[in-house]
Amino acid sequence: MSNLEQKIEKRIQAKGLNAPRLTPDHIDSKIKAVEYILPREVCKRDNGVEVFDAPLSLQTLTFCILTLENGFTVTGESACASPENFDAEMGRKIAYNNAREKIWVLEGYLLKEKLHKAQL
């Protein structure tokens, strides 16, 4: 949970807003697996010898794949403009956060659909 999410959650609780809603913990509970792909770490094998030939533009790219509890996947990515600034740990964090943000949209839709059907 990010600092911003923590601040928002505290404000919501302080105001006593108790209607059905999503929480950061709910979002995190949906994530069952996390995988990363860094093209710079992907290499081809030629007669047992590793050959790396990824273009420079791919060497600053990071993908995150989150598998949700129902098997659905969401992806996030990060890219660094200057190869000299590439930091794998930072790239993973940004890609993870970008993928996680997509869960909010999906879970928000599901909650709204549930609330809508309850009104019928």
N, CA, C and O atoms as a MOPAC input file, in Angstrom:
PM7 MOZYME 1SCF
protein

 N      0.86000 1    -1.16700 1     0.00000 1
 C      0.00000 1     0.00000 1     0.00000 1
 C      0.90900 1     1.23400 1     0.00000 1
 O      1.84600 1     1.32800 1     0.79300 1
 N      0.62400 1     2.15200 1    -0.87900 1
 C      1.42700 1     3.37100 1    -0.99200 1
 C      1.08800 1     4.34400 1     0.13900 1
 O      0.06300 1     4.21200 1     0.80600 1
 N      1.96200 1     5.30900 1     0.33400 1
 C      1.70400 1     6.34800 1     1.33900 1
 C      0.41500 1     7.10100 1     1.03000 1
 O     -0.36000 1     7.41400 1     1.93400 1
 N      0.19100 1     7.38900 1    -0.25000 1
 C     -1.02600 1     8.08900 1    -0.64900 1
 C     -2.25300 1     7.25600 1    -0.30400 1
 O     -3.23600 1     7.78200 1     0.21900 1
 N     -2.19900 1     5.94500 1    -0.59600 1
 C     -3.32900 1     5.07700 1    -0.26300 1
 C     -3.56200 1     5.04600 1     1.24400 1
 O     -4.71000 1     5.03700 1     1.69000 1
 N     -2.49900 1     5.03100 1     2.02400 1
 C     -2.64300 1     5.03500 1     3.48000 1
 C     -3.32800 1     6.31100 1     3.95600 1
 O     -4.20600 1     6.26400 1     4.81800 1
 N     -2.92700 1     7.45400 1     3.39400 1
 C     -3.53300 1     8.73400 1     3.78200 1
 C     -5.01400 1     8.77300 1     3.41200 1
 O     -5.85100 1     9.20800 1     4.20400 1
 N     -5.32000 1     8.32200 1     2.22100 1
 C     -6.71700 1     8.31200 1     1.77200 1
 C     -7.54300 1     7.38300 1     2.66100 1
 O     -8.65000 1     7.73300 1     3.07200 1
 N     -7.00500 1     6.20500 1     2.95300 1
 C     -7.72500 1     5.23800 1     3.79100 1
 C     -7.99400 1     5.81800 1     5.17800 1
 O     -9.08800 1     5.63600 1     5.71200 1
 N     -7.03300 1     6.50400 1     5.76800 1
 C     -7.22300 1     7.12000 1     7.08600 1
 C     -8.30500 1     8.19500 1     7.03500 1
 O     -9.11300 1     8.30600 1     7.95700 1
 N     -8.32400 1     8.98600 1     5.96300 1
 C     -9.35100 1    10.02500 1     5.82000 1
 C    -10.74200 1     9.42000 1     5.70300 1
 O    -11.69300 1     9.90100 1     6.32100 1
 N    -10.85300 1     8.37000 1     4.91100 1
 C    -12.14600 1     7.70100 1     4.73100 1
 C    -12.64400 1     7.16500 1     6.06400 1
 O    -13.80700 1     7.34900 1     6.42100 1
 N    -11.75900 1     6.50600 1     6.79300 1
 C    -12.14500 1     5.94000 1     8.08600 1
 C    -12.49000 1     7.03700 1     9.09600 1
 O    -13.43600 1     6.89500 1     9.87100 1
 N    -11.71800 1     8.13200 1     9.08400 1
 C    -11.97400 1     9.24100 1    10.01700 1
 C    -13.34300 1     9.88100 1     9.76600 1
 O    -13.98500 1    10.37200 1    10.69500 1
 N    -13.77500 1     9.87200 1     8.52500 1
 C    -15.07300 1    10.45500 1     8.18100 1
 C    -16.21800 1     9.46700 1     8.36300 1
 O    -17.38500 1     9.82200 1     8.19600 1
 N    -15.87900 1     8.22600 1     8.70600 1
 C    -16.91500 1     7.22100 1     8.92700 1
 C    -17.64300 1     6.81300 1     7.66200 1
 O    -18.81800 1     6.44900 1     7.71200 1
 N    -16.97000 1     6.86800 1     6.54700 1
 C    -17.58700 1     6.47900 1     5.27400 1
 C    -17.56000 1     4.95300 1     5.16900 1
 O    -16.52600 1     4.35400 1     4.87300 1
 N    -18.70700 1     4.34600 1     5.41500 1
 C    -18.76800 1     2.89100 1     5.53800 1
 C    -19.55100 1     2.19600 1     4.43200 1
 O    -19.81000 1     0.99700 1     4.53000 1
 N    -19.92900 1     2.91100 1     3.39500 1
 C    -20.64600 1     2.28000 1     2.28800 1
 C    -19.69500 1     1.28700 1     1.60400 1
 O    -18.47800 1     1.38600 1     1.76000 1
 N    -20.24200 1     0.34700 1     0.86000 1
 C    -19.37800 1    -0.59900 1     0.15700 1
 C    -18.33500 1     0.14400 1    -0.68500 1
 O    -18.65000 1     1.08800 1    -1.40900 1
 N    -17.11000 1    -0.30400 1    -0.56800 1
 C    -16.01400 1     0.32100 1    -1.31000 1
 C    -14.84500 1    -0.63900 1    -1.37600 1
 O    -14.81400 1    -1.66900 1    -0.70200 1
 N    -13.89600 1    -0.27400 1    -2.20000 1
 C    -12.65700 1    -1.04300 1    -2.30400 1
 C    -11.64800 1    -0.49400 1    -1.31400 1
 O    -11.67100 1     0.68800 1    -0.97400 1
 N    -10.77000 1    -1.35800 1    -0.86100 1
 C     -9.68400 1    -0.93300 1     0.02100 1
 C     -8.36500 1    -1.42900 1    -0.55900 1
 O     -8.35100 1    -2.37500 1    -1.34600 1
 N     -7.27200 1    -0.80500 1    -0.18000 1
 C     -5.97000 1    -1.29600 1    -0.63600 1
 C     -5.73800 1    -2.75800 1    -0.24500 1
 O     -5.17000 1    -3.52400 1    -1.02400 1
 N     -6.17000 1    -3.14300 1     0.94700 1
 C     -6.00800 1    -4.53800 1     1.36500 1
 C     -6.79100 1    -5.48800 1     0.46000 1
 O     -6.32200 1    -6.57700 1     0.13300 1
 N     -7.98200 1    -5.06200 1     0.06400 1
 C     -8.78600 1    -5.88700 1    -0.85000 1
 C     -8.04100 1    -6.07100 1    -2.17000 1
 O     -7.95600 1    -7.18200 1    -2.69200 1
 N     -7.50900 1    -4.99300 1    -2.69700 1
 C     -6.76900 1    -5.05600 1    -3.96900 1
 C     -5.59200 1    -6.01200 1    -3.82100 1
 O     -5.38300 1    -6.87900 1    -4.67000 1
 N     -4.82400 1    -5.85600 1    -2.74800 1
 C     -3.66700 1    -6.72900 1    -2.53600 1
 C     -4.07000 1    -8.19000 1    -2.37000 1
 O     -3.32600 1    -9.08600 1    -2.76800 1
 N     -5.24200 1    -8.43800 1    -1.78400 1
 C     -5.68000 1    -9.82200 1    -1.56700 1
 C     -5.98600 1   -10.54200 1    -2.87400 1
 O     -6.00400 1   -11.77300 1    -2.90700 1
 N     -6.22200 1    -9.81300 1    -3.93200 1
 C     -6.53800 1   -10.41100 1    -5.22500 1
 C     -5.29800 1   -10.93100 1    -5.95600 1
 O     -5.40900 1   -11.76300 1    -6.85600 1
 N     -4.12700 1   -10.44500 1    -5.57100 1
 C     -2.87800 1   -10.80400 1    -6.25800 1
 C     -2.36800 1   -12.13000 1    -5.71000 1
 O     -2.11600 1   -12.27100 1    -4.51400 1
 N     -2.22200 1   -13.09800 1    -6.60800 1
 C     -1.74600 1   -14.41700 1    -6.19300 1
 C     -0.34600 1   -14.73100 1    -6.70900 1
 O      0.32400 1   -15.60700 1    -6.16200 1
 N      0.10500 1   -14.04300 1    -7.73700 1
 C      1.45900 1   -14.28300 1    -8.25200 1
 C      1.96600 1   -13.02900 1    -8.94100 1
 O      1.20200 1   -12.28000 1    -9.54900 1
 N      3.27700 1   -12.81500 1    -8.83300 1
 C      3.93300 1   -11.66400 1    -9.45100 1
 C      5.12300 1   -12.17100 1   -10.24500 1
 O      5.96500 1   -12.90400 1    -9.72600 1
 N      5.18500 1   -11.77900 1   -11.49700 1
 C      6.31000 1   -12.15200 1   -12.36500 1
 C      6.82600 1   -10.89900 1   -13.06100 1
 O      6.06300 1    -9.97500 1   -13.34300 1
 N      8.11800 1   -10.87600 1   -13.33200 1
 C      8.72600 1    -9.75500 1   -14.04300 1
 C      9.46100 1   -10.26500 1   -15.27200 1
 O     10.04000 1   -11.35100 1   -15.27100 1
 N      9.42100 1    -9.45900 1   -16.30800 1
 C     10.21300 1    -9.72600 1   -17.50800 1
 C     11.02700 1    -8.47300 1   -17.79800 1
 O     10.48100 1    -7.38600 1   -17.98600 1
 N     12.31700 1    -8.64600 1   -17.82800 1
 C     13.22800 1    -7.56800 1   -18.20500 1
 C     13.91700 1    -8.00600 1   -19.49600 1
 O     14.78300 1    -8.88100 1   -19.47200 1
 N     13.53500 1    -7.39800 1   -20.62400 1
 C     14.14000 1    -7.81200 1   -21.89300 1
 C     15.66300 1    -7.82500 1   -21.86600 1
 O     16.28000 1    -8.62400 1   -22.57100 1
 N     16.27300 1    -6.96900 1   -21.08000 1
 C     17.73300 1    -6.94200 1   -21.01700 1
 C     18.29200 1    -8.23900 1   -20.43600 1
 O     19.45600 1    -8.57000 1   -20.66100 1
 N     17.45200 1    -8.98300 1   -19.67900 1
 C     17.89800 1   -10.23400 1   -19.09000 1
 C     17.54100 1   -11.45200 1   -19.93600 1
 O     17.95400 1   -12.57300 1   -19.63500 1
 N     16.77400 1   -11.22200 1   -20.99000 1
 C     16.39200 1   -12.30900 1   -21.87100 1
 C     17.50800 1   -12.50300 1   -22.89200 1
 O     17.97500 1   -11.55100 1   -23.51600 1
 N     17.91200 1   -13.72900 1   -23.04200 1
 C     18.98700 1   -13.97500 1   -24.00400 1
 C     18.64000 1   -15.19400 1   -24.84700 1
 O     17.85000 1   -16.04400 1   -24.43800 1
 N     19.22800 1   -15.26400 1   -26.00100 1
 C     19.05900 1   -16.40200 1   -26.89000 1
 C     20.20500 1   -17.37200 1   -26.64100 1
 O     21.26500 1   -16.99100 1   -26.14600 1
 N     19.97900 1   -18.60400 1   -26.98500 1
 C     21.05100 1   -19.59700 1   -26.87200 1
 C     21.43400 1   -20.04700 1   -28.27300 1
 O     20.57800 1   -20.38400 1   -29.09100 1
 N     22.69300 1   -20.04600 1   -28.52400 1
 C     23.22400 1   -20.49400 1   -29.80900 1
 C     24.28900 1   -21.53200 1   -29.50800 1
 O     25.40300 1   -21.19500 1   -29.10600 1
 N     23.94100 1   -22.79600 1   -29.70400 1
 C     24.85300 1   -23.89900 1   -29.38800 1
 C     25.33300 1   -23.83600 1   -27.94300 1
 O     26.51000 1   -24.05400 1   -27.65600 1
 N     24.39200 1   -23.53000 1   -27.02800 1
 C     24.72600 1   -23.50300 1   -25.61200 1
 C     25.36200 1   -22.21800 1   -25.13300 1
 O     25.56900 1   -22.05300 1   -23.93100 1
 N     25.67800 1   -21.30500 1   -26.02600 1
 C     26.30200 1   -20.03500 1   -25.64100 1
 C     25.22100 1   -18.96300 1   -25.60200 1
 O     24.44200 1   -18.82400 1   -26.54400 1
 N     25.17900 1   -18.21400 1   -24.52000 1
 C     24.19600 1   -17.14900 1   -24.41600 1
 C     24.59500 1   -15.98100 1   -25.29900 1
 O     25.73200 1   -15.51300 1   -25.26700 1
 N     23.64000 1   -15.52500 1   -26.08300 1
 C     23.87300 1   -14.39400 1   -26.97800 1
 C     22.83400 1   -13.33300 1   -26.65200 1
 O     21.63400 1   -13.59200 1   -26.74500 1
 N     23.27300 1   -12.16500 1   -26.27900 1
 C     22.35000 1   -11.08100 1   -25.96100 1
 C     22.36900 1   -10.08400 1   -27.10800 1
 O     23.41400 1    -9.53400 1   -27.45400 1
 N     21.21300 1    -9.86400 1   -27.68500 1
 C     21.16000 1    -8.93300 1   -28.81000 1
 C     19.94400 1    -8.02200 1   -28.76100 1
 O     19.46800 1    -7.55500 1   -29.79600 1
 N     19.44300 1    -7.77100 1   -27.55600 1
 C     18.28000 1    -6.88500 1   -27.43500 1
 C     18.68400 1    -5.46500 1   -27.80300 1
 O     19.72600 1    -4.98000 1   -27.36200 1
 N     17.87400 1    -4.80400 1   -28.60100 1
 C     18.17400 1    -3.40500 1   -28.93900 1
 C     18.21900 1    -2.54500 1   -27.67800 1
 O     17.59400 1    -2.87700 1   -26.67100 1
 N     18.93800 1    -1.47400 1   -27.73700 1
 C     19.10700 1    -0.58200 1   -26.59800 1
 C     17.76400 1    -0.13500 1   -26.02900 1
 O     17.62500 1    -0.01200 1   -24.81200 1
 N     16.77700 1     0.10900 1   -26.88500 1
 C     15.46700 1     0.56900 1   -26.41500 1
 C     14.78500 1    -0.47000 1   -25.53100 1
 O     13.98600 1    -0.10100 1   -24.67000 1
 N     15.07100 1    -1.73700 1   -25.71400 1
 C     14.47100 1    -2.78400 1   -24.87900 1
 C     15.23300 1    -2.99200 1   -23.57800 1
 O     14.71900 1    -3.60300 1   -22.64000 1
 N     16.43500 1    -2.49300 1   -23.52500 1
 C     17.25500 1    -2.71300 1   -22.33600 1
 C     16.83400 1    -1.83800 1   -21.15400 1
 O     17.35300 1    -2.00200 1   -20.05000 1
 N     15.91200 1    -0.92300 1   -21.37100 1
 C     15.44000 1    -0.05600 1   -20.28200 1
 C     13.96200 1    -0.30000 1   -19.97600 1
 O     13.29800 1     0.54000 1   -19.36900 1
 N     13.46600 1    -1.43300 1   -20.39300 1
 C     12.04500 1    -1.75900 1   -20.27900 1
 C     11.84700 1    -2.86000 1   -19.24200 1
 O     12.64100 1    -3.79700 1   -19.16000 1
 N     10.76800 1    -2.73700 1   -18.44400 1
 C     10.42000 1    -3.75000 1   -17.45400 1
 C      8.92500 1    -4.02400 1   -17.54300 1
 O      8.11600 1    -3.09900 1   -17.61300 1
 N      8.57000 1    -5.29900 1   -17.53900 1
 C      7.16500 1    -5.71100 1   -17.51900 1
 C      6.87500 1    -6.42300 1   -16.20600 1
 O      7.71700 1    -7.15300 1   -15.68200 1
 N      5.67200 1    -6.20300 1   -15.68200 1
 C      5.19600 1    -6.92200 1   -14.50400 1
 C      3.88500 1    -7.60900 1   -14.87500 1
 O      2.99900 1    -6.99900 1   -15.47400 1
 N      3.77700 1    -8.86600 1   -14.51600 1
 C      2.54700 1    -9.62100 1   -14.74500 1
 C      2.01000 1   -10.04600 1   -13.38900 1
 O      2.67600 1   -10.76700 1   -12.64600 1
 N      0.79900 1    -9.59400 1   -13.07200 1
 C      0.14000 1    -9.99200 1   -11.83700 1
 C     -0.95500 1   -10.99400 1   -12.18700 1
 O     -1.82300 1   -10.71500 1   -13.01300 1
 N     -0.90600 1   -12.15300 1   -11.55700 1
 C     -1.95800 1   -13.14500 1   -11.72800 1
 C     -2.89600 1   -13.00100 1   -10.53700 1
 O     -2.47500 1   -13.04900 1    -9.38100 1
 N     -4.16300 1   -12.82400 1   -10.84300 1
 C     -5.16900 1   -12.62900 1    -9.80700 1
 C     -5.71300 1   -13.97300 1    -9.34600 1
 O     -5.45800 1   -15.00400 1    -9.96800 1
 N     -6.45900 1   -13.95300 1    -8.25600 1
 C     -6.92900 1   -15.19900 1    -7.65000 1
 C     -7.77400 1   -16.05300 1    -8.59200 1
 O     -7.82000 1   -17.27300 1    -8.43400 1
 N     -8.44000 1   -15.44000 1    -9.56400 1
 C     -9.26100 1   -16.20400 1   -10.50500 1
 C     -8.49800 1   -16.60900 1   -11.76600 1
 O     -9.07900 1   -17.18700 1   -12.68400 1
 N     -7.19500 1   -16.30600 1   -11.81400 1
 C     -6.37200 1   -16.67500 1   -12.95900 1
 C     -6.20800 1   -15.58500 1   -14.00200 1
 O     -5.37200 1   -15.70900 1   -14.89700 1
 N     -6.98800 1   -14.52200 1   -13.90400 1
 C     -6.86500 1   -13.40000 1   -14.83800 1
 C     -5.53200 1   -12.69600 1   -14.59200 1
 O     -5.04700 1   -12.66300 1   -13.46100 1
 N     -4.94700 1   -12.13900 1   -15.63400 1
 C     -3.68600 1   -11.42600 1   -15.47900 1
 C     -3.83500 1    -9.96700 1   -15.87800 1
 O     -4.60200 1    -9.62000 1   -16.77600 1
 N     -3.08500 1    -9.13000 1   -15.18800 1
 C     -2.95000 1    -7.73100 1   -15.56600 1
 C     -1.46000 1    -7.45400 1   -15.69700 1
 O     -0.63100 1    -8.09100 1   -15.04700 1
 N     -1.14100 1    -6.49500 1   -16.54500 1
 C      0.26600 1    -6.17800 1   -16.77600 1
 C      0.53200 1    -4.70300 1   -16.53100 1
 O     -0.35400 1    -3.85700 1   -16.65100 1
 N      1.76500 1    -4.42800 1   -16.19000 1
 C      2.23700 1    -3.06300 1   -16.05200 1
 C      3.62200 1    -2.99600 1   -16.64600 1
 O      4.28800 1    -4.01700 1   -16.81300 1
 N      4.04700 1    -1.81300 1   -16.95800 1
 C      5.36600 1    -1.66300 1   -17.55600 1
 C      6.00400 1    -0.37900 1   -17.06900 1
 O      5.33700 1     0.53100 1   -16.57800 1
 N      7.30700 1    -0.33700 1   -17.22000 1
 C      8.04600 1     0.90000 1   -16.98500 1
 C      9.15000 1     0.95600 1   -18.03200 1
 O      9.65100 1    -0.07100 1   -18.49100 1
 N      9.50700 1     2.15400 1   -18.39100 1
 C     10.57000 1     2.35200 1   -19.36600 1
 C     11.38000 1     3.56300 1   -18.94900 1
 O     10.83400 1     4.55500 1   -18.46800 1
 N     12.65400 1     3.47500 1   -19.13300 1
 C     13.58100 1     4.53600 1   -18.75300 1
 C     14.06700 1     5.21000 1   -20.03300 1
 O     14.48100 1     4.52400 1   -20.96700 1
 N     14.02500 1     6.51000 1   -20.08900 1
 C     14.42500 1     7.23400 1   -21.29900 1
 C     15.92300 1     7.13100 1   -21.56100 1
 O     16.34500 1     7.02300 1   -22.71200 1
 N     16.71700 1     7.16300 1   -20.51500 1
 C     18.17300 1     7.10300 1   -20.67400 1
 C     18.70000 1     5.79700 1   -20.10100 1
 O     18.50400 1     5.52400 1   -18.91600 1
 N     19.35800 1     4.99100 1   -20.90700 1
 C     19.89800 1     3.72100 1   -20.41400 1
 C     20.79900 1     3.89800 1   -19.19000 1
 O     20.88400 1     3.00600 1   -18.34500 1
 N     21.45600 1     5.02700 1   -19.09700 1
 C     22.35200 1     5.26900 1   -17.96000 1
 C     21.59100 1     5.38000 1   -16.64000 1
 O     22.16700 1     5.18200 1   -15.57100 1
 N     20.30700 1     5.69400 1   -16.71500 1
 C     19.49100 1     5.83300 1   -15.51300 1
 C     18.74900 1     4.55600 1   -15.14200 1
 O     18.04500 1     4.52500 1   -14.13200 1
 N     18.89300 1     3.50700 1   -15.93900 1
 C     18.13300 1     2.28300 1   -15.68300 1
 C     18.51200 1     1.68300 1   -14.33700 1
 O     19.68900 1     1.52500 1   -14.01300 1
 N     17.48600 1     1.35400 1   -13.56600 1
 C     17.65500 1     0.68500 1   -12.28400 1
 C     16.60000 1    -0.41600 1   -12.23200 1
 O     15.40400 1    -0.12500 1   -12.20200 1
 N     17.03000 1    -1.67200 1   -12.22200 1
 C     16.09600 1    -2.79900 1   -12.30700 1
 C     15.09000 1    -2.80100 1   -11.16500 1
 O     13.90600 1    -3.05400 1   -11.38500 1
 N     15.54800 1    -2.52100 1    -9.94500 1
 C     14.63700 1    -2.52100 1    -8.79600 1
 C     13.56800 1    -1.43900 1    -8.94400 1
 O     12.39100 1    -1.68800 1    -8.68700 1
 N     13.97100 1    -0.26000 1    -9.35200 1
 C     13.01700 1     0.82600 1    -9.54800 1
 C     12.04800 1     0.48800 1   -10.68200 1
 O     10.85000 1     0.75400 1   -10.58100 1
 N     12.56500 1    -0.09200 1   -11.75200 1
 C     11.70800 1    -0.48900 1   -12.87000 1
 C     10.66000 1    -1.49600 1   -12.45200 1
 O      9.50200 1    -1.40300 1   -12.86000 1
 N     11.06600 1    -2.46900 1   -11.63000 1
 C     10.10300 1    -3.46500 1   -11.12700 1
 C      9.01400 1    -2.79400 1   -10.28200 1
 O      7.83200 1    -3.11100 1   -10.41900 1
 N      9.41600 1    -1.88000 1    -9.42200 1
 C      8.44300 1    -1.21000 1    -8.54200 1
 C      7.42700 1    -0.40600 1    -9.35900 1
 O      6.22500 1    -0.47500 1    -9.10200 1
 N      7.90800 1     0.34400 1   -10.32700 1
 C      7.00800 1     1.15100 1   -11.16200 1
 C      6.09100 1     0.25300 1   -11.97900 1
 O      4.89200 1     0.51800 1   -12.06900 1
 N      6.63300 1    -0.80200 1   -12.57700 1
 C      5.82000 1    -1.71800 1   -13.38100 1
 C      4.76200 1    -2.39900 1   -12.51000 1
 O      3.61800 1    -2.56200 1   -12.93300 1
 N      5.14400 1    -2.79400 1   -11.29500 1
 C      4.19800 1    -3.42100 1   -10.35600 1
 C      3.06200 1    -2.45000 1   -10.02800 1
 O      1.88900 1    -2.81700 1   -10.09600 1
 N      3.41000 1    -1.22300 1    -9.67600 1
 C      2.38900 1    -0.23100 1    -9.33800 1
 C      1.45800 1     0.03400 1   -10.51200 1
 O      0.25200 1     0.19600 1   -10.32300 1
 N      2.00400 1     0.07900 1   -11.72000 1
 C      1.16000 1     0.29500 1   -12.90400 1
 C      0.21200 1    -0.87800 1   -13.12900 1
 O     -0.93700 1    -0.67300 1   -13.51900 1
 N      0.67600 1    -2.09800 1   -12.89100 1
 C     -0.20000 1    -3.26500 1   -13.03100 1
 C     -1.26800 1    -3.27000 1   -11.93300 1
 O     -2.44000 1    -3.54100 1   -12.19300 1
 N     -0.84800 1    -2.97000 1   -10.71700 1
 C     -1.77400 1    -2.97700 1    -9.57100 1
 C     -2.89000 1    -1.96100 1    -9.75300 1
 O     -4.02500 1    -2.22000 1    -9.35500 1
 N     -2.59400 1    -0.81500 1   -10.34100 1
 C     -3.62000 1     0.20300 1   -10.59100 1
 C     -4.76400 1    -0.34700 1   -11.44300 1
 O     -5.91300 1     0.06400 1   -11.28300 1
 N     -4.45100 1    -1.26300 1   -12.33800 1
 C     -5.48900 1    -1.83800 1   -13.20600 1
 C     -6.47500 1    -2.69200 1   -12.41200 1
 O     -7.63300 1    -2.83600 1   -12.80300 1
 N     -6.01700 1    -3.25200 1   -11.30600 1
 C     -6.91000 1    -4.06700 1   -10.47200 1
 C     -8.00200 1    -3.19300 1    -9.86900 1
 O     -9.14600 1    -3.63200 1    -9.74900 1
 N     -7.66600 1    -1.96700 1    -9.48900 1
 C     -8.67100 1    -1.04700 1    -8.94500 1
 C     -9.82600 1    -0.87800 1    -9.92300 1
 O    -10.98900 1    -0.89300 1    -9.52000 1
 N     -9.51600 1    -0.71800 1   -11.18600 1
 C    -10.56500 1    -0.51400 1   -12.20400 1
 C    -11.42900 1    -1.76000 1   -12.32800 1
 O    -12.65600 1    -1.67200 1   -12.35800 1
 N    -10.78800 1    -2.91800 1   -12.40000 1
 C    -11.54600 1    -4.16400 1   -12.54700 1
 C    -12.41900 1    -4.43500 1   -11.32100 1
 O    -13.59500 1    -4.77400 1   -11.45600 1
 N    -11.85700 1    -4.28800 1   -10.15500 1
 C    -12.61100 1    -4.53900 1    -8.92400 1
 C    -13.68600 1    -3.47900 1    -8.71600 1
 O    -14.75400 1    -3.77200 1    -8.17900 1
 N    -13.40900 1    -2.25600 1    -9.13700 1
 C    -14.42300 1    -1.20300 1    -9.06000 1
 C    -15.62400 1    -1.53300 1    -9.91900 1
 O    -16.76700 1    -1.32900 1    -9.50700 1
 N    -15.37000 1    -2.03800 1   -11.10100 1
 C    -16.46000 1    -2.44800 1   -11.98000 1
 C    -17.27200 1    -3.56800 1   -11.33600 1
 O    -18.50200 1    -3.52100 1   -11.33300 1
 N    -16.59700 1    -4.56200 1   -10.79800 1
 C    -17.30500 1    -5.68200 1   -10.17100 1
 C    -18.16800 1    -5.22300 1    -8.99400 1
 O    -19.30100 1    -5.67600 1    -8.83600 1
 N    -17.63000 1    -4.32800 1    -8.17600 1
 C    -18.40200 1    -3.82300 1    -7.04700 1
 C    -19.62100 1    -3.04000 1    -7.52400 1
 O    -20.71800 1    -3.21100 1    -6.99400 1
 N    -19.43200 1    -2.19200 1    -8.51500 1
 C    -20.56000 1    -1.40700 1    -9.03300 1
 C    -21.62300 1    -2.31800 1    -9.63100 1
 O    -22.81600 1    -2.06600 1    -9.46100 1
 N    -21.21500 1    -3.35300 1   -10.31700 1
 C    -22.15900 1    -4.30600 1   -10.90100 1
 C    -22.94900 1    -5.00700 1    -9.79900 1
 O    -24.16100 1    -5.18800 1    -9.91600 1
 N    -22.26300 1    -5.39700 1    -8.73600 1
 C    -22.92200 1    -6.04200 1    -7.60300 1
 C    -23.93600 1    -5.10300 1    -6.95700 1
 O    -25.04900 1    -5.52400 1    -6.64100 1
 N    -23.57200 1    -3.84800 1    -6.75700 1
 C    -24.47400 1    -2.86800 1    -6.16800 1
 C    -25.67400 1    -2.60400 1    -7.07200 1
 O    -26.80100 1    -2.45600 1    -6.60000 1
 N    -25.41900 1    -2.54800 1    -8.36000 1
 C    -26.49400 1    -2.32300 1    -9.33500 1
 C    -27.49900 1    -3.47400 1    -9.29400 1
 O    -28.70800 1    -3.24700 1    -9.25600 1
 N    -27.00300 1    -4.68700 1    -9.30100 1
 C    -27.91200 1    -5.84000 1    -9.27800 1
 C    -28.70300 1    -5.91300 1    -7.97400 1
 O    -29.83200 1    -6.40300 1    -7.96900 1
 N    -28.13800 1    -5.44300 1    -6.88700 1
 C    -28.83700 1    -5.45400 1    -5.59600 1
 C    -30.00200 1    -4.46200 1    -5.59500 1
 O    -30.94700 1    -4.61300 1    -4.82100 1
 N    -29.93200 1    -3.44100 1    -6.46700 1
 C    -31.01000 1    -2.44200 1    -6.54200 1
 C    -32.17500 1    -2.91200 1    -7.39100 1
 O    -33.27300 1    -2.36400 1    -7.29700 1
 N    -31.95100 1    -3.90600 1    -8.20600 1
 C    -33.01900 1    -4.39000 1    -9.10000 1
 C    -34.07600 1    -5.19100 1    -8.38100 1
 O    -35.02900 1    -5.65800 1    -9.00500 1

